[in-house]
Amino acid sequence: SHFGQAREEAAFCHWSLLVMAAEAAEQKSKAKKMKRKHAAAAAVEAKEVEEQPKSKKKKHRGEGVAEELAEELKGNAKKPKQAAKETKVATEQADSQPPAEETASKKRKHEEQPAEEKGAEGSAKQAKKQKKAKAEEEVSPEEKKRREAQDAIRQLVIRLRGEGKTEAEIQLAKAELKAKQGNFRKPDGAKERKKQAWLDWLQQKSETERAEDRAAKLSHKHDLVVIPIIWRGRHDKLDVMKAAEDIKACLAQQGLDVWIDARRQYTPGQKFAHWEHRGVLLRVEVGPEDMKEGVCRLCRAKEPGDYKSVERKRVRLPPRGARALLLTLKEWGLKIDIEKRPGDNEESSEDGADATQAACPAEDDDVAGNWAPQVSKAAKKSKAPPSKKRKGRKKLRRPR
């Protein structure tokens, strides 16, 4: 065992010696390469100095900075720590400068560039200058005035910002200056083109044609609208949206154009009025209370905006109430390829569908909270029943 340990230690020492020898060889080779590079750079610098005249002999930026600082430090006899710091900074600056080889190669390339290319570059610059001069000459006096006004506004803004004025004060000053200068809009600008198109439209079409155009824009593009009654933050919002999508899928299979109005910035009543005035008088309403009962509400408006004239019918949600839903819509005028069977009325009554009824006042509606008109707090207080007084014996006061 002792012999084995000795052999392992000897092998480890031999391996470490080999590694050290390899590292030393690499360092020597790197040092030789650096010496060759410095020698080549020095030779290039010497050639350049010889070629240049004596009056134009200048040192490259960063060359000899370390030597000069070292001489100054020796002459002034500064402290050793401060001298070491300054020499370190000087060497870092010298290293950060580009080597002389790169600068020399750039100069050679510029000198070796043919005279034709130099002439082409100069001619291109002259052509650009000439184009600019021609463009300035061709500018109309109105355009010159507009540019002068823009420059005046720009200088005003720069001056006010330098004085520390607020943005509101700057905007006010700009508006006052623009009012003094007048209007400098381009005759072929976007605003002028829109204005001219509007004037042409007014001249070409009469009032009746314009009214027809507006009516065509407001014409209905859907056969039916599904309106989910949802509110933000409710846990059953996704369930209501899923039921609305199921209704749309069921009706779209019959070739109907169905749209789900899930806009959050409008209330359900605003959506009802919007689509009624657009000409879509049929709609399907689904709310949280309807989801609990498993039904949806079919509505047909007779007059846009009049909630009392709306005819309503409750039908089971698809897929169980799909047949009753389609039959009701066919009765109300939609073209659906479906025929009534003898047991359809019984099925609809079993599913909990109410008979078609004309709309009644909001007090008689069982789900009036979803679509009844809003009532002010004062009206609610006036309708509230008077509070009953408690009946009982009067408390007898004790004699003093």
N, C-alpha and C positions, 0 to 999 in steps of 0.2 A: 504493500500500500504506500509506503514512503517512497519507494522507487517510482511508482506511478505518478505521485504528486510532483516529484522532481522533474519528471519528463514533461508534464503539462506546463509547469512553470517555465521550463526552458523553451518549449514551443511558443508560449505566449510572448516571452522576451524577444525571440527571433522574429515573430510576426510584427511586434511593435517597432523593432528596428527597421524592418523593411518598409513599413508605413512612413516612418520618419524620413528615411532616405528618399522615398518617392516625393514627399512634400518638399524636401530641400531641392530636388531636381526641378520640380515645377516652378519654385520661386526663382531659381537661377535662370530658367528659360524666360520667365516673365521680365526679369530685370534686363536680360539681353535685348528683348524686343523693345522695351522702353528706351534703352540707350540708342538703339537704331533709329527709332522714331524721332528722338530729340536731335540726333545728328542730322537726319534728313531735313528737319525743320530749320535747323541752324544754317544748313547749306542753302536752302531756298531763300532765307532771309538775307544772307550774304550776297546772293546773286541779285536780288531786288535792290539792295542798297547800292551795289555797283552800277546797276543800270540807271537808277534815278540820278538827277543832278544834285549837286551838293546843297543847293538852296532849298530843295524840297525833301531833304532827308528828315523823316519823322519816325518816331517809334510807334509801333502798333499799340493800340489801346490795351493797357494792362501789362505790357512787356516791361520788365525791369523794375516793377513796383516793389517787389520783395527786396531787391538789392538796395534800392534807394532808402527804403525804410531801415534796413539793417545798418547802413552807413550813418544815417541820422541818429539811430539809437546808440551807436558806438561813440559818436562825437558828443552827444548830450549826456552820456553815462546815466541812463535812467535806471529805475528799479528793475530787477530781473523779471518779476511777474508781469508788470505792465509791458515790458519789451516783448515777452513771449506772446502776450495777447495780440499786440499790434502785428507782429510777424505772422501769426496765424491768420489774422484777418486779411493781410496782404496776400498771402499764398492762396487763400480761398478766392479772392478777387481775380488773381491771375489765372487760376484754374477755370473760373466761370467764363472767361473770355474765350471766343472761338479760336481755334488753333490757326497758326499762320498758313498752313497748307490749304485750308478751305478758302481763306481770303485770296491767296495767290491763284487758286484754280478759278475762282470767280472772275478775277481780273483778266486771266488768260482767255477765258471764254468770251468776255466782252471785247477784248482786243482782237480775238480770232474771228469774231462775227463779221460776215461779209458786209461790204459797204452798201450792197443792194438792200439788205434787210434793214439797216439803219435808215436808209433813205425812205423805205416803205413806212417805217414807224413814224418818221417825221412828217411824211405826206398825210398819213391818217390823222395825226393830231391837227395839222393845218386844216384838213377837210372838216373836222368837227368844229373848229373855231369859226370857219366860214359859215357852216350851217347855223350855228347859234346867232351869228351876226345877221344872217338873212332872216331868220325867224323873228328877231327883234325888229328888223326893218318892216317886215310884213304885218306886224301887229297893228290892229286898228286903234284909233284914239280912244274909243270906248273901253277896249281891253286894257290899254295903258292906265286909264283912270281907275279901272277896277283893281288892277294890281297895286297902284299907289294907295288905294283905300285899304287893301288887305295889309300892306306894309305898315300903314298908320295904326291899324287895329293891333297888329302884332307888337309894335313898339309900345303902344299904350299898355297892353297886358304885361309885357316884360317890366315896364317901369312900375306899374302898380304892385306886381308881385315882389319886386325889390323893396318897395316901401312897406311891405307886410300887410297889404289890404286883404280882406276876406274875399271868398269866391263870389258872394252876393254883391259886394261892392264892385268887383271887377265886371260882373255881368251887367250891372246897371250902367257903368261907364261905357261899356261896349255898345249897349242899346242906344245911349244918348249920341255917341259918335256916329253910329249907323244912321240914326234919324237925321243928323246934320248932313252926312254925305249923300244920302238918297239911295235909290235902288240901283244896283249894278248886276241884275240877273242877266244870264246869257239868253239871247233870243231863242237858241236851240237847246236850252236846258230841259231837264226832266219835268220840272214843275210847269214850264211854259207849254211843253208838249201835252201834258195831261189837261191843262186848261183849254188848249185849242181843240183837243179831242172831245171834251165835254161840250164846248160851244158848237162844234159841228153836229154832235148828236142832238142838241136842242134844236138846231135849225132844220135838220133832215126829218125828224119825227114829230108828229103831232102829239097832243096830250093823250088822245085815246091809244095811240101806239105805245107811248111810254107807260101808260097804265097796264097795257097788255104785257109789256116786258116785265114789269114788276110782278104781275100775277103769275107769269110763267116761272119766275125765280122762286116764288112762294108755293108753287104747285107741289102736291104731295108726290113723293117718289116711293113710298112704301104702302103695302096693303094693310099692314098691322104693326102696332108698336107694343112691345113688352116693357112695362115700367116696374122695376123692382123697388119696393118701398124700404129703403135702407137708411141707416144713420151711421155716422162715424163712431167708432169705439164699441159697437155692439158685437157680442160674441157670435150672433147668428147671421151676420152679414154674408158670410161665404155660403151658408146654406140657402139663403134667399137668391143669391146670384146663380147658384147651381140649378135651382128650380127654374129660374128664368131662361137659362141656357137649354134646359131640357124641353121647355115649351117651344123655344125657337127651333130646335132640331126637329121636333115633331111636326111643326107647321111647314118648315122648309122642305120636308120630304114630299109635301103635296104641291110644291112649286110656288109657294107664296113668298113674297118679299117681306121679311120680318126684320125688325130692328130693335135692339135692346138699348134703351136710354138709361145708362148708368151714370150720368153726369152728377157730380157731387156738389157743384156750385148752385144748383137749383133745387127748390123744394118739389115734392110730388105734384102739388097743385099747379105750380108754374109749368111743369112738364106737360100736364094734361092740357092746359090752355094753349101752350105752344103748338102741340101737334093738332089740336082741334082747329086752330086758325091756319095751320098749314094744309088742312084738308084731310088729315088722317083722323077719321071719326071712330075707328075701331081700335081698342086697346085691351091688353090683358094686364091686370094688376096682381102683384104677389107681394105680401107683407109678412112680417113675423107672426102675426095672429093667424093669418091664412095657413102658414106652414104648420102651425100646431094642429090645425084641423085637417090638413092635407088637401086643401082646396085652393083654387085661384078664382079671380073675379073677371068675367068678361063684361066689357062696357061698350055701349054704342051711344055716341052723342048725337042729338038731333040738331042742336044749335050750338055753334062754337062759343065757348065762354060761359054757357048757362049750365051750371052743375045740376040744377033741378030737372032738366030735361034729359038727363042721362039714363039710359035703360041698362040695367045690370042683371047678371045671372051668375050664380056660383056653380062651378064644375070641379070635379076631382082633378088632381094633378096628373099629368102623364107619368107613366104609361097606362095606369089604370083608367084614367078618365080621358084618354086620347080620342076615343070614338065620340063621346058626348061633346067634347071640345070642337071637333071638326063638324059635327052635325049642326051645332049652334051657329058656327060661323057661316055654314052654307045657308042656313035660314036667314042670316043677316045680309046675304048678298054676295059673298065670296064664291068664286068658282072652284069647287073642290069635287073631285071624283069620288063620291061616297053616296051610298043609298041608305035610306032609313029602313030598319027592320021592325018587325012587330014588337019585339021585347025591348027596344031602345028606351022607351019612356019609363018602363019599370026599372031598367038598369040605372038610369039617371036618378030616379027617386031613391033607389037603394044606396047609390053612391053619395047621397046627401045633397044633390043639386036642387036648388029652389026653382020654382016656376018663374018664368020671365015676368018681371014686375017693373012698373014705371017707378022712376025715382021719387022718393018722398022726402019730406024735410029731414034735416040732419038729426033731429031728436029721435026719429023712428029708425034710423039706420043703425044696424048692429055693429058696424065697424066705422062709425062716423069719425072716429079719432084720426083715421088715416087721411081722409079727403074732405072733411067738413071745413067750411070757411073759418078763418081765424076770428076769435071773439076777444074783445078787449077785456082787461081786468075789471073795469068799471061795470061792464055789462054782466060779467059773471057775478059780481057782488050784488047787483040789483036782482038777479034771478035767484040768488041763494035764499032758501026758506028762513023765516025768522026763527031765532033761537028760542026754545021753550024755557020758560021760567020754572024753576023747581018749586014744587008745591010742598008745603010742610008747615008745621007750627012755628009761630013766631017765638023767638027766644025772649023769655021773660027776664026783665032786668031786676036785679036784686035791689031791694030798698037800702038806701044809704043810712 
